[in-house]
């Protein structure tokens, strides 16, 4: 069973090359790597990518004529998937050598649509560390599955957990291709599109395997929490719109606990509150109002 590894790319060249090398170094060799370059302005890249294609028949390379943006490039990647399992990897993340073998084993259960393997967080220099937000993710994940090395979860329980706090690491998640193609990414989202996709699959009866084996390094730049989308409030406006949709959808399913968690979206509001000192420091007054509203009004 060949696994499609999709690599939507726009950004740091050195980190992208490290990501590619980590895929090519997998112990499980049955994969196909597809790189979709969203027009990153570096004239050396086509020659580099073409060299990869010529040196390994498992590698494909596409370059977008116009920049599609993150969501658009993700959707293009989904359109290029041809095998049963797909991973949409971040272009600055690292697959440890056991990654593909770990997720392949989890998919031996035919009822599983999503696999979240064990992840460690690295900074821009490749050093492992654990920011507060990732400690919260670890706590929420452990609260759901306990000390189990591999648990399969479904329905309202996982929906409620993810509404309290999104503990998924999207670039590390592996998906059944038919589930992803059926639901696709919601076009209106550029920040929570991965959580929305997982939620749609869960709502339709999909099950998730949560595996403790660490096999992926997720890169979190130490300044990432100060991204413009967060500080000017756009991120949280998008999150609020998504949670409103979840309240509607969960209510229709009769999932009262998940509905309540979506209404409160606790960690999202705490995140907004934690960023207000930085917004004040930068004098981003319109953003301050949006963050304050999101933080205090469920």
C-alpha positions in Angstrom: 0.0 0.0 0.0 1.8 3.1 -1.3 1.5 6.2 0.9 1.2 9.6 -0.8 3.4 12.2 0.9 2.2 15.6 -0.3 4.6 18.5 0.3 2.9 21.9 -0.4 5.9 24.3 -0.4 6.5 28.0 0.1 9.2 29.2 2.5 12.6 28.6 3.9 14.7 26.6 1.3 17.1 24.9 3.8 14.2 23.7 6.0 12.3 22.5 2.9 15.4 20.5 1.8 15.7 18.9 5.3 12.0 18.0 5.1 12.5 16.3 1.7 15.6 14.5 2.9 13.7 13.1 5.9 11.0 11.6 3.6 13.6 10.0 1.4 15.3 8.5 4.5 12.2 6.6 5.6 12.7 3.0 6.7 9.4 2.2 5.0 10.2 2.7 1.3 6.7 2.3 -0.2 5.8 6.0 -0.6 5.4 8.6 -3.3 6.6 12.1 -2.6 4.8 15.0 -4.5 6.1 18.5 -4.1 3.8 21.4 -5.1 5.8 24.6 -5.2 3.5 27.6 -4.8 5.9 29.8 -6.8 8.5 30.5 -4.2 10.9 33.1 -5.6 14.2 31.2 -5.8 15.7 30.6 -9.2 17.7 27.6 -8.0 14.7 25.5 -6.9 13.5 24.1 -10.3 16.9 22.6 -10.9 17.0 21.2 -7.4 13.5 19.6 -7.7 14.1 18.3 -11.2 17.3 16.6 -9.9 15.2 14.9 -7.2 12.7 13.7 -9.9 15.5 12.4 -12.1 17.2 10.6 -9.2 14.2 8.9 -7.7 11.1 7.7 -9.6 9.0 8.1 -6.4 9.3 11.9 -6.5 7.1 14.2 -8.4 7.4 18.0 -8.7 4.8 20.7 -9.7 5.2 24.4 -9.7 2.1 26.7 -9.6 2.1 29.4 -12.2 0.3 31.7 -9.8 0.5 31.7 -6.0 -2.5 29.8 -4.6 -2.0 30.5 -0.9 -1.9 27.9 1.8 -5.5 26.6 1.5 -5.4 26.7 -2.3 -2.2 24.7 -2.4 -3.5 22.2 0.1 -6.6 21.7 -2.1 -4.4 21.2 -5.2 -2.4 18.6 -3.3 -5.6 16.7 -2.5 -6.4 16.7 -6.2 -3.1 15.0 -7.0 -3.5 12.1 -4.4 -3.7 8.7 -6.1 -3.2 6.2 -3.2 -5.2 5.1 -0.2 -3.3 6.9 2.5 -2.1 10.5 2.4 0.1 12.8 4.5 0.1 16.6 3.9 3.5 17.4 5.4 4.8 20.8 6.4 7.7 22.1 4.4 9.7 22.9 7.5 8.9 19.7 9.5 10.9 16.5 9.9 9.7 12.9 9.5 11.7 10.6 11.8 12.8 7.4 10.0 10.0 5.3 11.6 7.1 7.7 10.6 5.6 5.9 7.6 6.0 2.5 9.2 4.2 3.7 12.3 1.2 5.2 10.5 1.0 2.2 8.1 0.6 -0.1 11.1 -2.2 2.0 12.6 -4.1 1.9 9.3 -4.2 -1.9 9.5 -7.4 -1.3 11.3 -9.8 -0.7 8.3 -12.1 1.4 10.5 -9.5 4.1 11.1 -9.7 7.3 8.9 -7.2 9.5 10.7 -3.9 8.7 12.5 -2.3 11.1 14.9 1.2 9.7 15.8 3.5 10.8 18.5 5.2 14.2 17.9 8.0 16.2 19.4 8.3 19.9 18.9 11.5 21.5 17.6 12.5 25.1 17.2 13.9 26.9 14.1 17.4 25.4 15.0 16.1 21.8 15.3 16.3 21.8 19.1 13.5 19.8 20.9 11.5 22.0 23.3 8.0 22.2 24.7 6.2 25.6 24.9 3.3 26.0 27.2 0.8 25.6 24.4 2.2 22.2 23.5 2.2 21.1 27.2 -1.6 21.9 27.1 -1.9 19.8 23.9 -0.2 16.9 25.6 -2.4 17.2 28.6 -5.6 17.2 26.6 -4.5 14.3 24.5 -3.6 12.3 27.6 -6.9 13.2 29.2 -8.7 11.6 26.3 -6.7 8.4 25.7 -4.9 8.0 29.1 -1.7 6.0 29.0 -2.6 3.8 26.1 0.1 3.4 23.5 -2.5 3.2 20.8 -6.2 4.2 21.2 -9.0 4.4 18.6 -11.4 7.2 19.4 -14.6 8.4 17.7 -17.8 10.3 18.0 -18.7 12.9 20.6 -15.8 12.1 22.9 -13.1 13.2 20.5 -15.2 16.1 19.1 -15.6 17.5 22.6 -11.8 17.1 23.3 -10.8 18.9 20.2 -13.2 21.8 20.9 -11.6 22.3 24.3 -8.3 22.5 22.6 -6.9 21.4 19.2 -4.2 19.0 20.1 -3.6 17.7 16.6 -0.4 18.4 14.7 -1.7 18.7 11.2 1.5 18.1 9.2 2.0 14.8 11.1 -1.5 13.5 10.6 -2.1 10.7 8.1 -5.5 10.4 6.5 -7.5 7.9 4.4 -7.6 9.5 1.0 -11.2 8.8 0.4 -12.2 10.6 3.6 -10.2 13.6 2.7 -11.5 13.7 -0.9 -15.1 13.4 0.3 -14.8 16.3 2.7 -11.9 18.4 1.4 -10.8 21.6 3.1 -13.4 24.2 3.7 -12.5 27.1 1.4 -13.3 29.9 3.9 -10.6 28.9 6.3 -6.8 29.5 6.2 -6.0 28.8 9.9 -8.3 26.1 11.1 -8.8 24.2 7.9 -7.1 21.1 9.3 -9.3 21.0 12.4 -12.4 21.6 10.2 -11.4 18.7 8.0 -10.9 16.3 11.0 -14.2 17.5 12.5 -16.1 16.8 9.2 -14.7 13.3 9.1 -15.5 12.7 12.8 -19.1 14.0 12.2 -19.5 11.5 9.4 -18.5 8.5 11.6 -14.7 8.5 11.0 -12.4 7.1 13.7 -9.0 8.3 14.8 -6.1 6.2 16.0 -4.0 8.1 18.5 -0.5 6.5 18.7 2.1 7.4 21.3 5.2 6.3 19.2 7.2 9.5 18.5 8.0 9.5 14.8 7.6 13.2 13.7 9.2 16.5 14.5 6.9 19.5 14.3 8.7 22.8 13.9 7.4 25.6 16.0 9.4 28.8 15.5 9.9 30.5 18.8 8.3 33.7 17.5 5.3 32.0 15.9 2.9 33.0 18.6 3.3 36.6 17.5 2.1 36.0 13.9 0.2 38.9 12.4 -3.0 36.9 11.9 -3.2 36.3 15.6 -2.2 39.8 16.8 -4.6 41.7 14.5 -7.5 39.4 15.4 -8.0 37.6 12.1 -7.1 34.2 13.4 -9.6 34.4 16.3 -12.4 35.8 14.0 -11.9 32.7 11.9 -11.8 30.4 14.9 -15.0 31.9 16.3 -16.8 31.4 12.9 -15.6 27.8 12.9 -16.8 27.2 16.5 -20.2 28.7 15.6 -20.5 26.1 12.8 -19.5 23.3 15.2 -22.2 24.4 17.7 -24.8 24.1 14.9 -23.5 20.8 13.6 -23.0 19.2 17.0 -26.4 20.3 18.2 -28.0 18.7 15.1 -26.2 15.4 16.1 -27.4 15.7 19.7 -23.9 15.9 21.0 -24.6 18.1 24.0 -21.1 17.9 25.6 -19.3 18.7 22.4 -21.8 21.5 21.7 -21.0 23.0 25.1 -17.2 22.7 24.5 -17.6 24.4 21.1 -19.5 27.3 22.7 -16.8 27.8 25.3 -13.7 27.0 23.1 -11.7 27.5 26.2 -8.1 27.3 25.1 -8.7 29.4 22.0 -10.0 32.2 24.3 -7.1 31.7 26.7 -4.7 32.0 23.8 -6.2 35.3 22.8 -5.9 36.6 26.3 -2.3 35.5 26.5 -1.5 37.6 23.4 -3.0 40.9 24.6 0.2 42.2 26.3 2.1 41.8 23.1 -0.7 43.6 21.2 -0.5 46.4 23.7 3.3 46.6 23.3 2.9 46.9 19.6 0.0 49.4 19.9 -2.2 47.3 17.6 -5.4 48.8 19.0 -7.9 47.3 16.5 -6.4 43.9 17.2 -6.6 44.4 20.9 -10.3 45.0 20.8 -10.9 41.8 18.7 -8.7 39.7 21.1 -10.4 41.1 24.1 -13.8 40.3 22.8 -12.8 36.8 21.8 -11.2 36.2 25.2 -14.2 37.3 27.4 -17.2 36.4 25.3 -18.0 32.7 24.7 
